[in-house]
Amino acid sequence: MDCKEFQQIKEKYLKGKVSPGEEKAVEEHLENCPACRQVLDECLAAVEKNGKVFKEEWSEDCGLDEKKQRRILLRARYKNRIGTAVFLLLLMAVLSIAGSFLSSLYFNWGGENSRLYRTQKTAALLTEFTFPNVTMPLTFDSHPNFFSRAGWGHSSVEIKPYFVAMGNYALQKQVGKESKVIGHLNVNQLFSSVLTRRQWADGSYQHYLYFYHPDQLSDLSDNGRYIAEAGEDTWQALDILPEGTVAEMALSFREVYSIDQVKDMLDEFDLDITWYALATGTEGTSRDHREPLSTNDGAWGMPDLSLHMLSQNSTVSDEDIALREEYFLESMKFLVDNEKIARRVYQGNPQKLLLEQRYQYIKDNGIQVYGVVVTGPTKELLKLQNLESVHSPALGDVGLWNWFNRSFSGTIY
């Protein structure tokens, strides 16, 4: 059917007096002829403008019977709905792309001063300073300005539209020569707000490492016998454990030492120092003086070497103790400057963070080590009981022998 034939049959079609074959031909022609569809669209527009469909005068003007009006209106409505749906889908796609771009810009602009980088570094430093022998590995450099998702090792971060950043960061600890994932720290950001949640590998994590500061020793007379018995149990456990095992252990000292002195003290033993418990002037001041210092409950320290304490492109060797202490103070200052984020990330009581007080004490008094976490073969750890400066040993995780460096390893995800 062409337009001329449509014009001839139009009146009959509008009044619903055509045969099924003629109606089908008209419908097919209307699908492909905008000019002829305009006739029906004008009638439909007039009807919808007045808010009524079947008013008699409109029916007479357009030549439409009620049945035909219903059919045309129904078809137009479906057509409009499909068009609206397509438009909304396209709009959502554009907004999603634009939202991701703006979110990436919002969280990453500024490199080391960006919102995402400062939150990540705060979380990593606070984890390593308050959780003995646990690290939160991050990529060393700040992220590029624009990305939607980045992953490394067992960690990842995803930038979503509408100013949302969702980080899933692995928490790892060293037992022997190997590191194992004990859980993840989820850090979710919405604009400047920060929410955290910890997911442990086995649903929960039991930590056994603790310390006593030398100032606490004079107050331990009441429960000194219990503490001594606990220490004997630890040495006995190391004696019973088979030779083909490795373990981690926390040791407290009867006085404070420098990092150099601690390294010299333990140099003859075949073990690794993974964490130093540091005096910050707050030990025993905001808690029961007789209670041990543990994870998120009074213990504060630093890993033997953490890349998170370094600035970009800086390096430090095992021998650069002074430089390492300088980086530690810079990291403490970073936490002080980002205390608002730190209080949201900290798992313990935020009122006990006391970042400014700790920082000022270490700055004035230097690095004072009153305990360490060490790891190595269980029989080697057992030898530490002969050191007069050591007390209150606390045995942590135990693993199978891995006290050697493999020539090759790979990770499959």
Protein Blocks (a to p, Z undefined) as FASTA:
>chain_A
ZZklmmmmmmmmmnopacfklmmmmmmmmmmmmklmmmmmmmmmmmmmnopaklfklmmm
nopafklmmmmmmmmmmmmmmmmmmmmmmmmmmmmmmmmmmmmmmmmgopjmmmklmmmm
mmmmmmmmmmghiacdddfbdcdfbdfbdcehjbccdddehhiacddddddddehjbccd
fbdcddddehjbccdddddfkopacdfbdcddfklmmmmmmmmmmmmmmmmmmmmmmmmp
cfkbccddddddfbdcdfklmmmmmmmpccddfbdcddehlgoklccfkbccdehihpac
ddfbdfklpcehiacdfklmmlmmmmmmmmmmmmmmmmmmmmmmpmbdfklnommmmmmm
mmmnopadfbdcddddfklmmmmmmpmkbghiacddddddfbbcdfbdcddZZ
